[in-house]
Amino acid sequence: MSRYRIGFDIGGTFTDFALHDGETGALHVWKRLSTGSDPSVGALAGIDDLLRQVGVSMDEVGQAVHGTTIGANTVIERKGARTALLVTEGFRDLLIMQRPARYSTYDLWFDKHEPLVPRHHVVPVRERLAHDGAVVRELDENELRASLDGLRGTGIEAVAVSLLHSYAAGDNETRVGKLVSQLLPGVSVSLSHEVAPIIGEYERTSTTVVNAYIRPAFEHYLDSLQRALAERGFTGQFLVNQGNGGLTTPAEAAGLPIRALESGPAAGVSMAAWIGRQYGRGDLVAFDMGGTTAKACLVEGGEPTMERVFDVDQTLMRVGTGLPVVTPSVDLIEIGAGGGSIARVGLGIVEVGPESAGAEPGPVCYGNGGTRATVTDANVVLGYLNPDYFLGGRMSLDVGGARAAIGAQIGTPLDLDPGDAAWGVHEAVTSNMEHAIRAVSIERGRDPRDLTLVAFGGAGPTHATRLARNLGIGEVIFPAAAGIASAVGLLQAAPRVDLTRTFVSLVDDEGMAVRLRSELAELDAAVNQLLDNVTPGARRSAVYKADMQYVGQGHVIEVEVPRDTGDELAAALRERFEADYAAMYGYHYPGARAQVTSITVVGSAEPTAFDLPRNTATGRPGAAETRRVYFPELSGYVDCAVHRRDELSTGTRVEGPAVIEDGQCAILLLPGDAATVDDHRNVLATIDQHTDAPDAVDAAVPSTNGRG
């Protein structure tokens, strides 16, 4: 492989870049505003800028790794392909009915998501399978041909096929798919037994529809991006990050784009978990706050917690309100709380988000035509951000404009001066993020006081110490290059494949163990074949998992399948299930029958060697400068020490109140906090839990219950 590798992650507000030199270990970083109309324009421009700055040509780059949110944005903006859905006759209203759960029980104007496929493009197919795959009614190909002829001239660009019980036997879907390709040439086809071969008709259908809806745009995007890189001289390997935190080929990502919906955020979580493992912090919360959203994920035992089903295009960022997608992904809580989140006054309090100013026009302080006050504007007014060193000095911030917007839109309605009004915005958005971290810790049975917080993203380090203090977290790690951590995370990610299939059997059924081993072996072989496409011959490992439940239950828990148990597999599996069940719920049912509902093989290959560069700064004990920074603990603005991170040598101790800034983010240390710089330029902060803001300030700023 060539000397250099580059990772680039496109976010809603900024696109981040990291170039790693495999010979010297140097890490070069870059950040620029995203281009909303065509994200690839900003990505390519940023790559050009970074390579030009370092003095490297594209043909010297051996690998490019990409994280993107284009799939999710396509769904959210409803800009996907004109899609048709083929379902078993009698199930035409599946997407309209959805699930009966209501996310807002007392909302009289509650309405569910409009389906991505309108009813007149849902085509019934005369066929029927039983739950075990047995044919109940043969596929009527003649009627199907007539139905497909009716789709001609409608502009259909993609077709999703989701037939009843196809997880048990995909033959009918395969036949339907071939007919679609014959009669509607050029149309993209997604089959549910290939996309999501699991029990759960609505979730399987929703996943297949989302895949079909975004697939043409995703294919076009990746194809255009690869051609543009090739035109610049790139001849290396191009990889795409997935929602499970692992890398795959662009061909696999284009065929199953749902696996890359959380591509960028997953890379940041992978980076946080990696940093935690370097310092023996296996249990932590990864906290990523960018320009548009904030994300939180629990990491346990050095590995991010995973989820099998997540929502895309949530209503007001509420769990359970979006379109369900069944694909392995890091278990993120995401809320509309970023630097560009818009602040306003509602019902006498400060409210922040989820609406964002994005990159265009952006916050008022960007000077690009933005008129609505945002979190970034508040942080500039508070002195947390250096207006002359934003993006390393490549972009100046308009402090006067931010102060005027905060004063007029927040201060005047609440009779507060701009400083106190800006603090109200900062505290409101911090409160919103506090709820998100509680959701991934306390609601999952973990006390946040026992966890470390790893903070990154362009805005995360500015809010992290306040968050940690509010939650009782005693330690915060700010990784080197925290402001572009997702791009760095792409460089240390490993190829990974998760394959799942339905497997329904009582644990004590005769022959269960033999069948289970056989089907796990089939999945393992398929996983290895896919890994060979990414990194042939690389050392790899695999984990076998099973979803299990007591008979009659509606929910499952994931259990690792014991290996090398000989004839005792069934007994060992039940023992592990009951132990995991008791750990989760506090009890188990010794006499109840247990069953397996699905199995999964997770395979991963050894990643390319990567480490953060050594800290070569000589440093100095004093601060480079001071500026006026707002701390409610100190009753307002005070002269505060400001340090440049790249000037702090290994072992340097910085005591709060202080700001440590670099070209991508600013770390805020509160009074009583202390931080130490390590030999890789990571900053480890100890959080003081005994310093409280004066009651007078709390009373003056009615924003602690700000909602978003």
C-alpha positions in Angstrom: 0.0 0.0 0.0 1.2 3.5 -0.7 2.5 5.8 2.0 -0.7 7.8 2.7 -4.2 7.0 3.8 -7.0 9.6 4.0 -10.3 9.5 5.9 -13.1 12.0 5.2 -16.5 12.3 6.9 -19.3 14.5 5.5 -21.5 16.0 8.2 -24.5 18.3 8.1 -22.4 21.4 8.7 -18.7 20.5 8.3 -16.7 18.0 6.4 -13.7 16.6 8.2 -10.4 15.2 6.8 -7.5 13.3 8.2 -4.4 12.3 6.2 -2.1 9.7 7.9 1.5 9.2 6.8 2.3 5.5 7.3 6.1 6.1 7.3 6.5 9.0 9.7 3.2 8.5 11.7 2.3 12.2 11.1 -1.4 13.0 11.0 -2.6 16.0 9.0 -6.1 17.3 9.5 -8.5 19.7 7.7 -12.0 21.0 8.2 -14.3 22.9 5.9 -18.0 23.8 5.5 -20.1 21.1 3.8 -21.8 21.8 0.5 -25.5 20.9 1.1 -26.6 20.8 -2.5 -23.9 18.3 -3.5 -21.8 17.0 -0.5 -19.1 15.6 -2.8 -18.2 19.1 -4.0 -17.0 20.1 -0.5 -15.4 16.7 0.1 -13.3 16.9 -3.1 -12.4 20.5 -2.5 -11.3 19.6 1.1 -9.2 16.7 -0.2 -7.5 19.0 -2.7 -6.8 21.6 0.0 -5.4 19.1 2.5 -3.1 17.4 -0.1 -1.9 20.8 -1.4 -1.1 21.9 2.2 0.9 18.8 2.9 2.5 18.7 -0.5 1.2 15.3 -1.5 -0.3 14.2 -4.8 -3.3 12.0 -5.1 -1.4 9.1 -6.6 0.6 8.8 -3.4 -2.6 8.0 -1.4 -3.0 4.3 -1.1 -6.4 4.2 0.6 -9.4 6.5 1.0 -12.0 5.8 3.6 -15.3 7.6 3.5 -18.1 8.2 6.1 -21.3 9.8 4.9 -24.8 10.7 5.9 -26.1 10.9 2.3 -28.4 7.9 2.8 -30.1 9.3 5.9 -30.3 12.7 4.3 -32.0 11.3 1.2 -34.8 9.8 3.4 -35.1 12.9 5.6 -35.3 15.3 2.6 -37.6 12.8 0.6 -35.3 13.1 -2.4 -35.0 9.3 -3.1 -36.0 7.3 -6.1 -39.6 6.9 -7.3 -40.2 3.5 -5.8 -42.7 0.7 -6.2 -43.3 -2.0 -3.6 -44.4 -5.6 -4.4 -46.1 -7.4 -1.5 -48.1 -10.6 -1.0 -51.8 -10.1 -2.0 -53.8 -8.9 1.0 -50.9 -6.9 2.5 -51.1 -3.8 0.4 -51.6 -1.4 3.4 -48.7 -2.6 5.4 -46.7 0.6 5.1 -49.7 2.7 6.0 -50.7 0.7 9.0 -47.2 0.5 10.5 -47.1 -0.4 14.2 -49.9 0.7 16.6 -47.5 2.4 19.1 -47.9 6.1 19.6 -44.9 8.2 20.5 -47.1 10.9 21.9 -50.1 9.4 23.6 -52.0 12.6 24.3 -51.3 14.4 21.1 -54.6 14.8 19.3 -52.9 15.8 16.1 -50.5 12.9 16.1 -49.8 11.5 12.7 -47.5 8.8 11.5 -44.8 9.1 8.8 -46.0 9.2 5.2 -44.7 6.0 3.6 -41.9 6.4 1.1 -44.1 4.5 -1.4 -47.6 5.8 -2.1 -50.4 3.3 -2.1 -50.9 3.4 -5.8 -47.4 2.2 -6.3 -47.9 -0.8 -4.0 -48.5 -3.8 -6.2 -50.1 -7.0 -4.7 -48.6 -10.3 -5.9 -50.7 -13.5 -5.9 -48.5 -16.0 -4.0 -48.3 -17.3 -0.4 -45.7 -19.0 1.8 -46.3 -20.6 5.2 -44.1 -19.5 8.1 -41.7 -22.4 7.4 -41.3 -21.6 3.7 -43.8 -24.2 2.5 -45.7 -23.1 -0.6 -49.4 -22.3 0.2 -50.2 -20.7 -3.1 -48.0 -20.8 -6.2 -46.7 -17.5 -7.7 -49.0 -16.3 -10.5 -46.4 -15.0 -13.0 -49.0 -14.1 -15.6 -50.8 -11.7 -13.3 -47.5 -10.3 -12.1 -46.5 -9.6 -15.7 -49.7 -7.7 -16.2 -49.1 -5.7 -13.0 -45.6 -4.8 -14.0 -46.7 -3.7 -17.4 -49.0 -1.3 -15.5 -45.9 0.3 -14.0 -44.4 1.2 -17.3 -44.4 4.9 -18.0 -44.9 5.8 -14.3 -41.3 6.8 -13.9 -40.5 4.1 -11.4 -36.7 4.0 -10.7 -36.6 1.4 -7.9 -38.6 -1.6 -6.8 -38.7 -3.2 -3.4 -40.0 -6.8 -3.1 -41.2 -8.0 0.3 -43.3 -11.1 0.3 -44.8 -12.8 3.3 -42.4 -15.2 5.1 -39.7 -14.8 2.5 -37.1 -15.0 5.3 -37.9 -18.7 5.4 -37.6 -19.2 1.6 -36.5 -16.5 -0.9 -37.4 -18.4 -4.1 -40.5 -16.5 -4.9 -38.8 -13.1 -4.3 -36.0 -14.2 -6.6 -38.4 -15.1 -9.3 -40.3 -11.8 -8.9 -37.0 -9.9 -9.0 -36.0 -11.5 -12.3 -39.3 -10.6 -13.8 -39.0 -7.0 -12.7 -35.5 -6.8 -14.3 -36.8 -8.3 -17.5 -39.9 -6.1 -17.8 -38.6 -2.9 -16.3 -34.9 -2.8 -17.4 -32.7 -0.4 -15.7 -34.8 -0.3 -12.5 -33.0 -1.0 -9.2 -34.4 -4.1 -7.4 -34.1 -4.8 -3.6 -35.3 -8.2 -2.3 -36.2 -8.4 1.4 -34.7 -11.9 1.9 -31.3 -10.4 0.8 -31.7 -7.0 2.6 -33.2 -8.2 6.0 -33.9 -11.9 6.2 -35.6 -11.7 9.6 -39.0 -12.3 11.2 -41.1 -9.1 11.6 -43.0 -8.3 8.4 -43.3 -4.5 8.9 -39.7 -4.0 9.9 -38.4 -6.2 7.1 -40.6 -4.4 4.5 -39.7 -0.9 5.8 -36.0 -1.8 5.6 -36.3 -3.1 2.1 -38.2 0.0 1.0 -35.6 2.3 2.5 -32.9 0.4 0.8 -34.6 0.6 -2.6 -35.5 4.3 -2.1 -31.9 5.4 -1.4 -30.0 2.9 -3.6 -30.0 4.8 -6.9 -28.8 8.0 -5.3 -26.2 6.2 -3.2 -24.9 4.3 -6.3 -24.7 7.5 -8.3 -23.0 9.4 -5.4 -20.3 6.7 -4.9 -19.7 6.2 -8.6 -19.3 10.0 -9.1 -17.1 10.3 -6.1 -14.8 7.5 -7.3 -14.6 8.8 -10.8 -13.7 12.3 -9.5 -10.9 10.8 -7.3 -9.6 8.8 -10.2 -9.5 11.9 -12.3 -7.3 13.4 -9.7 -4.9 10.5 -9.9 -6.2 8.2 -7.2 -5.5 4.5 -7.9 -5.7 3.1 -4.4 -8.4 1.3 -2.5 -11.6 3.2 -1.7 -13.7 1.9 1.3 -16.9 3.0 2.9 -17.6 2.9 6.6 -20.8 1.2 7.8 -23.2 1.8 10.7 -21.6 -1.1 12.5 -18.3 0.8 12.6 -16.7 -1.6 10.1 -15.4 -1.0 6.5 -16.8 -2.4 3.3 -16.3 -2.0 -0.4 -18.2 0.6 -2.4 -19.9 -2.2 -4.4 -21.3 -3.7 -1.2 -22.3 -0.3 0.2 -24.1 0.6 -3.1 -26.0 -2.7 -3.1 -27.1 -2.4 0.6 -26.8 1.3 1.4 -28.9 0.9 4.6 -25.8 -0.5 6.2 -24.1 2.9 5.8 -26.9 5.1 7.1 -25.0 5.9 10.3 -21.6 5.7 8.6 -20.0 8.9 9.9 -21.3 8.8 13.5 -20.2 5.2 13.8 -16.6 6.1 13.0 -16.6 8.6 15.8 -17.8 6.0 18.3 -15.2 3.6 17.0 -12.5 6.3 17.7 -13.8 6.9 21.2 -13.8 3.1 22.0 -10.3 2.9 20.6 -9.0 5.8 22.7 -10.7 4.2 25.8 -8.9 0.9 25.2 -5.6 2.7 24.9 -6.1 4.1 28.5 -7.7 1.1 30.1 -11.2 2.8 30.1 -13.4 0.1 28.7 -16.6 1.6 30.0 -17.4 5.0 28.7 -19.8 7.3 26.9 -18.8 8.5 23.5 -20.1 12.1 23.1 -20.1 13.7 19.7 -21.4 17.2 19.2 -21.1 18.6 15.7 -22.7 21.5 13.8 -26.2 19.9 13.4 -26.7 17.1 16.0 -25.3 15.6 19.1 -24.8 11.9 19.5 -24.2 9.7 22.5 -23.3 6.0 22.7 -22.5 3.6 25.5 -19.2 1.7 25.2 -18.9 -1.4 27.5 -15.8 -3.6 27.8 -14.1 -1.6 25.1 -16.8 -2.2 22.5 -19.7 0.1 21.4 -23.1 -1.2 22.2 -25.0 -2.3 19.1 -28.6 -2.3 18.0 -30.4 -4.3 15.4 -33.2 -1.9 14.6 -33.1 1.9 14.5 -35.2 4.7 13.2 -34.3 7.0 10.4 -36.0 10.3 10.0 -37.3 10.6 13.6 -39.9 13.2 14.5 -38.2 15.8 16.8 -35.4 13.2 17.3 -37.8 11.0 19.4 -37.0 7.3 19.5 -39.6 5.2 17.8 -41.0 7.9 15.6 -39.0 7.2 12.4 -39.0 4.5 9.7 -37.6 1.3 11.2 -34.5 -0.1 9.6 -33.2 -3.5 10.5 -29.4 -3.5 10.1 -26.6 -3.8 12.7 -25.5 -0.3 13.9 -23.9 1.3 16.9 -26.6 2.1 19.5 -26.7 5.9 19.1 -29.0 8.4 20.7 -29.1 11.4 18.4 -30.7 14.8 19.2 -31.0 18.1 17.4 -28.4 19.8 19.5 -25.4 21.1 17.5 -23.4 24.3 17.1 -25.9 25.4 14.4 -29.0 24.5 16.4 -31.3 27.5 16.5 -32.2 29.1 19.8 -35.4 30.9 20.6 -37.7 31.9 23.4 -40.9 29.8 24.0 -43.2 29.9 27.0 -40.8 32.1 28.9 -37.8 29.8 28.6 -34.9 29.3 26.2 -35.4 26.5 23.7 -32.8 25.1 21.4 -33.1 22.8 18.4 -33.8 20.6 16.7 -33.9 23.0 13.7 -30.4 23.9 12.5 -28.9 26.7 10.5 -26.6 24.1 8.9 -23.7 25.1 6.7 -25.8 27.4 4.5 -26.4 30.0 5.7 -25.0 28.9 9.1 -24.9 30.8 12.4 -25.0 34.6 12.4 -21.3 34.8 13.3 -20.3 33.0 10.1 -21.3 36.1 8.2 -22.9 34.1 5.4 -26.4 35.6 5.7 -27.6 33.7 8.8 -30.1 35.7 10.8 -31.2 33.4 13.6 -29.3 33.0 16.9 -27.6 29.6 17.3 -25.5 27.7 19.9 -22.3 28.7 18.1 -23.3 32.4 18.3 -23.9 32.0 22.1 -20.5 30.3 22.5 -18.8 33.1 20.7 -20.5 35.7 22.9 -19.5 33.8 26.0 -15.8 33.8 24.9 -15.6 30.0 24.6 -14.6 30.3 20.9 -11.8 32.4 19.5 -13.2 34.5 16.7 -9.8 35.0 15.1 -8.8 31.3 15.3 -11.9 29.5 14.0 -10.8 26.7 11.6 -7.2 27.5 12.5 -7.7 31.2 11.5 -9.0 30.4 8.1 -12.4 31.8 9.0 -13.2 34.8 11.2 -16.3 35.0 13.3 -18.5 38.1 13.6 -18.8 38.6 17.4 -20.8 41.8 17.0 -23.4 40.1 14.8 -23.7 37.1 17.2 -24.1 39.5 20.2 -26.8 41.5 18.4 -28.7 38.3 17.4 -28.5 36.8 20.9 -29.5 40.1 22.5 -32.4 40.7 20.3 -33.8 37.2 20.0 -33.1 35.9 23.5 -32.0 38.7 25.8 -34.8 41.2 25.0 -37.8 38.9 25.5 -36.3 37.6 28.8 -34.9 41.0 29.9 -31.4 39.7 30.0 -28.1 41.2 28.8 -26.4 39.4 25.9 -24.0 37.6 28.2 -26.6 36.1 30.4 -28.8 35.4 27.4 -26.0 33.5 25.7 -25.4 31.5 28.9 -29.1 30.6 28.8 -28.6 29.1 25.3 -25.5 27.3 26.3 -27.2 25.8 29.4 -30.3 24.9 27.6 -28.5 22.9 24.9 -26.3 21.3 27.5 -29.4 20.2 29.4 -30.8 18.6 26.3 -27.6 16.6 25.8 -27.6 15.6 29.4 -30.9 13.8 28.8 -29.3 12.0 25.9 -26.4 10.7 28.0 -28.8 9.7 30.7 -30.7 7.7 28.1 -27.6 5.7 27.1 -26.3 5.2 30.6 -29.0 5.2 33.3 -31.7 3.8 31.1 -29.4 1.0 30.2 -28.6 0.2 33.8 -25.3 2.1 34.1 -24.4 4.8 36.5 -22.7 7.6 34.6 -20.6 8.3 37.7 -18.8 5.0 36.9 -18.1 6.0 33.3 -15.6 8.1 31.5 -16.8 10.7 29.0 -14.9 10.8 25.6 -15.8 14.1 24.0 -15.3 15.0 20.4 -16.8 16.8 17.4 -16.5 20.5 16.6 -18.6 21.6 19.5 -18.4 18.6 21.9 -15.3 19.7 23.8 -16.8 23.1 24.6 -19.8 21.5 26.4 -18.3 18.3 27.8 -17.0 19.4 31.2 -20.3 21.1 32.1 -22.1 17.9 31.0 -19.8 15.8 33.1 -20.2 17.9 36.1 -24.0 17.8 35.8 -23.9 14.0 35.5 -21.3 13.4 38.2 -18.8 12.0 35.7 -15.3 12.4 37.1 -13.1 12.1 34.0 -13.3 13.4 30.4 -10.9 12.5 27.6 -10.5 14.9 24.7 -8.8 12.9 21.9 -6.1 14.5 19.8 -7.8 16.0 16.8 -11.1 15.8 18.7 -12.8 18.2 16.3 -12.4 15.8 13.4 -12.5 12.5 15.4 -14.9 10.8 13.0 -12.4 11.2 10.1 -9.6 9.9 12.3 -11.9 7.0 13.4 -12.2 6.0 9.7 -8.4 5.4 9.6 -8.4 3.0 12.6 -11.6 1.2 11.6 -11.4 -2.5 10.7 -13.3 -4.4 7.9 -16.4 -5.9 9.4 -19.4 -8.0 8.2 -22.6 -8.8 10.2 -24.9 -11.4 8.7 -28.2 -12.5 10.3 -30.8 -15.0 9.3 -34.0 -16.3 10.9 -33.5 -19.5 12.9 -36.5 -20.6 15.0 -36.1 -23.5 17.3 -36.7 -24.5 20.9 -33.3 -24.9 22.6 -34.2 -28.5 23.8 -35.5 -29.6 20.4 -33.9 -32.8 19.1 -31.3 -31.9 16.5 -31.3 -28.2 17.3 -27.5 -28.2 18.0 -26.7 -29.9 14.7 -28.9 -27.5 12.7 -27.5 -24.5 14.6 -23.9 -25.4 13.9 -24.7 -26.1 10.2 -26.4 -22.7 9.7 -23.7 -20.8 11.6 -21.1 -22.4 9.4 -22.9 -21.3 6.3 -23.1 -17.7 7.6 -19.4 -17.9 8.6 -18.4 -18.9 5.1 -20.5 -16.0 3.6 -18.9 -13.6 6.0 -15.4 -14.7 5.1 -16.2 -14.3 1.4 -17.3 -10.7 2.0 -14.2 -10.0 4.1 -12.0 -11.3 1.3 -13.5 -8.7 -1.0 -12.1 -6.0 1.4 -8.9 -7.4 2.6 -7.9 -10.8 1.1 -5.9 -13.0 3.4 -6.0 -10.7 6.4 -6.2 -12.3 9.9 -9.7 -12.3 11.1 -12.0 -13.3 13.9 -15.7 -14.2 14.2 -18.3 -14.1 16.9 -21.5 -16.2 16.8 -24.7 -14.7 18.4 -28.3 -15.8 18.8 -31.4 -13.8 19.6 -33.3 -15.7 22.3 -36.5 -15.5 24.4 -38.7 -17.5 26.6 -41.6 -19.0 24.6 -44.5 -16.5 24.4 -42.4 -13.4 24.8 -42.4 -10.6 22.3 -38.9 -9.3 22.8 -35.5 -11.0 22.6 -32.0 -10.7 24.1 -28.8 -11.3 22.2 -26.6 -14.1 23.5 -23.2 -15.1 22.4 -23.2 -18.7 21.2 -20.6 -20.8 23.1 -17.9 -22.3 20.9 -16.2 -25.7 21.4 -18.9 -27.2 23.6 -19.1 -30.5 21.8 -22.4 -32.3 22.4 -23.3 -29.9 25.2 -24.1 -26.9 23.0 -27.9 -26.8 23.8 -27.2 -26.9 27.6 -24.4 -24.4 27.4 -26.6 -22.0 25.3 -29.5 -22.2 27.7 -27.2 -21.6 30.6 -25.7 -18.5 29.0 -29.2 -17.2 28.0 -30.4 -17.5 31.6 -27.3 -15.8 32.9 -27.7 -12.9 30.5 -31.4 -12.7 31.1 -30.9 -12.5 34.9 -28.2 -9.9 34.4 -30.6 -7.7 32.4 -33.8 -8.2 34.3 -32.7 -9.4 37.8 -34.3 -12.9 37.5 -34.9 -15.8 35.2 -37.4 -18.7 34.8 -35.6 -22.0 35.3 -38.6 -24.2 34.2 -39.7 -22.1 31.2 -38.9 -23.2 27.6 -36.4 -21.1 25.8 -36.1 -20.6 22.1 -33.8 -19.2 19.4 -35.4 -16.8 16.9 -32.4 -15.7 14.8 -28.6 -16.2 14.5 -25.8 -13.8 13.6 -22.2 -14.1 12.6 -20.0 -11.1 13.1 -16.7 -11.3 11.3 -13.9 -8.7 11.4 -10.4 -8.5 9.8 -7.3 -7.0 11.3 -7.2 -3.2 10.6 -4.4 -1.3 9.0 -1.8 -0.3 11.6 -2.6 3.2 13.0 -1.6 5.3 15.9 -1.8 8.9 16.9 1.5 10.8 16.4 3.7 11.6 19.3 3.5 15.0 21.0 6.6 16.9 20.0 5.7 20.2 21.6 8.2 21.8 24.0 5.5 23.8 25.7 5.7 26.5 28.4 4.0 26.8 31.8 2.2 30.1 31.1 -0.8 30.8 28.9 -0.2 32.2 25.5 -3.0 34.8 26.0 -6.0 35.6 28.0 -9.5 36.7 27.0 -12.8 37.5 28.7 -14.8 34.3 29.2 -18.1 33.8 30.9 -18.4 31.4 34.0 -21.5 31.5 36.1 -19.5 30.0 39.0 -17.5 33.3 38.9 -20.5 35.5 38.5 -19.9 36.4 34.8 -17.0 37.3 32.6 -13.4 36.9 33.9 -10.0 37.0 32.4 -9.3 33.4 31.4 -6.1 31.6 30.4 -6.2 30.4 26.8 -3.8 27.7 25.6 -3.0 26.4 22.1 -3.1 22.6 22.3 -0.2 22.1 19.8 2.1 24.2 22.1 1.5 22.1 25.3 4.2 19.5 25.9 3.6 16.0 27.4 2.8 16.2 31.1 1.6 19.8 31.0 -1.1 20.4 33.6 -3.7 23.1 33.0 -6.1 24.2 35.7 -9.5 25.7 35.1 -10.9 28.1 34.4 -9.1 27.8 31.1 -9.6 27.2 27.3 -7.5 24.9 25.3 -8.0 25.4 21.6 -6.8 24.1 18.3 -7.9 24.6 14.7 -10.9 22.3 15.0 -12.4 22.8 18.5 -12.0 24.5 21.9 -11.9 22.6 25.2 -13.5 24.5 28.1 -12.2 23.7 31.6 -14.5 25.0 34.4 -13.2 26.4 37.7 -11.9 23.5 39.8 -11.2 21.2 36.8 -7.7 20.2 35.9 -6.3 18.6 32.7 -3.1 16.9 31.7 -1.7 16.5 28.2 -0.4 13.1 27.3 2.4 12.0 24.9 -0.2 11.7 22.0 -1.6 15.2 22.6 -4.8 13.7 24.1 -6.1 15.8 27.0 -7.3 14.0 30.1 -9.5 16.2 32.4 -10.5 15.6 36.0 -13.8 17.2 36.8 -14.4 19.0 40.1 -17.8 18.0 41.5 -17.9 20.5 44.3 -18.1 23.9 42.5 -21.6 25.2 41.9 -22.9 28.2 40.1 -24.3 31.0 42.3 -28.0 30.8 43.0 -28.4 34.3 41.8 -27.2 33.4 38.3 -29.4 30.3 38.2 -32.4 32.4 39.1 -31.5 35.0 36.5 -31.4 32.6 33.6 -34.7 30.7 33.1 -33.2 28.2 30.7 -32.4 25.0 32.6 -35.5 23.3 31.3 -35.0 24.3 27.7 -36.2 21.6 25.5 -35.1 20.4 22.1 
